[in-house]
Structures are given as structure tokens and as C-alpha cells.
Amino acid sequence: MSGVGYLLAALGGALIGWLVCAVVLSRRATRSDEVGAAPLSLADEVLARSETGYLILDADGLVVLSNGRADELGVVRHGEALPAVVSGASRATISGEVVDLSLGVLQSARVVGVARAPSRTVHAVARSLGGGMVMVSAFDDSEAQRLEAVRRDFFANVSHELKTPVGAIALLSEAVLDAVDDPDTVRRFAGQMNREARRLAALVTELITLSRLQSTEPIPEPTVVEVDQVVEETLNRTATSAEQADITVATDHPSGLLVRGDRALLVTALTNLVENAIHYSPAGTPVSVTRTVRGGHVQIAVTDRGPGIAQDLHERVFERFFRIDPARSRATGGTGLGLSIVKHIAANHGGAATLWSRPGTGSTFTLVLPAVDGPPSPTEHRPPAGELVPATESRAGSTPAVPAENRGVSS
């Protein structure tokens, strides 16, 4: 091969080598750019989806950067930060410390697809980034404020409810001391003290029960519970109250239904419903307890023929210490916590407590609980239409029919 040939071969090899190196370097650069771009894109996505509103303000209080959540919370409006936010950012710049901003109730600047923007209680924190730049993070504080209000109301109600029987016992004890030489008067005051003491004990017991229920997640170690046994034990517990009030408690036939949960708590819930029905029923009227299964849920319904409850009070009856008729409730020894306990027991079992009622017609409170897999069909345990069995006769094995109204039950 001539010298020219060697020269051309050498130049060709060098050119090919240069091209290969160029391709390799180009691929490395592309890969490096992709690696650098990925975290930036991910950070933008996280910022956009965050439940916290973020905005950056410059030394003049102008918004340099913000995410959509800041607009939703109403901290940024039409590209400008609220005056309270600008003021807080200025204080953070001067002091160099974190500044807390309670912005109060704000209405969202914009919410796509919502005609009226919702209002929220918003809290914000301003931090200086140096160079006159300040980062403000804002979050929805509505739930925390609601819980705090509930807590304040709860303690206020507890204080009031405990004060009443304690004060009554103190006054009655003084009356007993003054009437020490009058046995009849002492006996009368002592009986009243005993009633107040029992009421106080019941209130403390129910407060403890409610506290445990509110601090507990679903039942940690549930067992299979026979609904018929829960009904039977409830009837035994409420028999004396029903007899004293001249109320007949009737039930349907045993159902064989099963639920999963804590038997003692379920008996407590159903006992509260039956006692509530007895207290608010006129003498000589029936209270019925029925068992059905619908949509995979067992429904234990307690129906009374009492005065009924207005529609606008249906949700409130499950609130702590709420009483439709405070004077009657106290006269019967009620604490105002029974239905709230029922609601929490049902919720801890994955169920619910519901109410159907009309003024002048009566009420049906229903304990709705998930049924254990494979419950019997409704036709296997439902009695014939209108057939109920008085509780005392049901336990004795007799089955006379007692007519009862066919009521609708919300679920």
C-alpha cells in the first residue's frame, strides 16, 4: 500500500473514532440532563399536589412563586398575598424568626367546579430565606378548631352535669343534719340523696365509657356474638324499668343472626335504646325490639309510641348531653349520654345508629351492624306480619301475638 493509502486509512480511522466518541458523549450528556430534570419535575408535582399552600414573597411583599393550594386556601388572591401574610412576612424578615399567622376564616379564591368557594379556618407560618425572601406555608386548621370547640363544650357540659347532683347531695346532707330529730324528714331526704348519688354514679360511669369509646379504634379482638343473646340480656336488664313504668316490651322470634364484636358493649348499646324508649313512652303502651338483616347488615330496631322527634333534631339526639326535654330526662334519671354511647359503640363495630321518627307517632332507633358471613335469609327469622311476643312470655316459651305498627327504618 502506498503512503497515500496509509494516510487515508489513518484519517478515516481517526474520523470514525471521533464520531464514536461524539455519540458516546452525547448520550452521557442526555442521560445526565434526564437525571437532573427528573427531580425537578417530581418536586414540581409534589408541590402542586401538596395539601399545604406555599408561597414565596420578595422584599417588597410581592408573590414570586406559589402553588395552587395557596389559592384554594385564600392566602393568595389574584396573584397577591393577603395583607396579613405580607405583614407577617415582613416581621419574619426583620426578626429572622418563624412567625405564626392565625388568618381566621378565609374563603377560597377559586375552586374549579364549585359555584361557591368553601370557607376554611387557615393558619400560616412565615420563615425568612435570606436576601429579603420569605417562604409562607399555610394549612387548613378547620378540623383542629372544630375539635377544640367540641372539647371545650364537652368539659363545660361535664362540669355543669356533675355540679347539679353534687350540689343537690350537699344541700340534702345539710337538711338531714338539721332534721336529725325528725326520723320521717331524715328518711325523705335520705331517699332523695340516694337518688342523686345513683344519678351521679351513672353519669361518671357513662363518662368513663364514652371516653374509652372515643379513644378506641374498632374493637381490637372481636368475637362472634349471637344477636339473640344480646336481646335476651337486654330484656333482663330492663325488665324492672319496664314494669315500674307500666310498659310492655315485646320482641320478635329468635333469629339466629350473628355479628362480630364485643358482646358487653352491644348489650350496653341496646339497653340504652330500650331504656330510652321506656322513659319516653306513655304508661300502658308497648315498646318493641325486632331483628332483621338487610344488605349484609343486622338491624336491631327499638320502637316506642312516645311523642316522637322533629326532623331537624334527628342528628342532634346523638350528641353528648343533648336532651329534647331536659326536665323529663332529669326526672327519669337520664344523663344525656346514652344515645351518644350507642352511636360510638355502633361506629366502633363498623356500623351505625339511625333514627326514624315523627312527632305524635313515635320513634324507631336502629342499631345497624355488619353481619357475619352467611347470615340466615330474612324469611328464616322474620315473624309473620304484625306478630311480636311480649318479652316476659317470650322468655317463658309462649308465643302469643301482639300487634305492632309496621314502621319504616332508615339505614
Helices and strands as residue ranges (DSSP letters): H 3-49, E 53-57, E 63-66, H 68-72, E 76-77, E 80-81, H 83-95, E 99-107, E 119-130, E 133-140, H 142-178, H 183-214, E 223-226, H 227-244, E 248-251, E 258-261, H 263-279, E 286-294, E 297-304, G 311-313, G 316-318, H 326-331, H 338-348, E 352-358, E 362-370, H 378-381, E 389-390, H 391-396
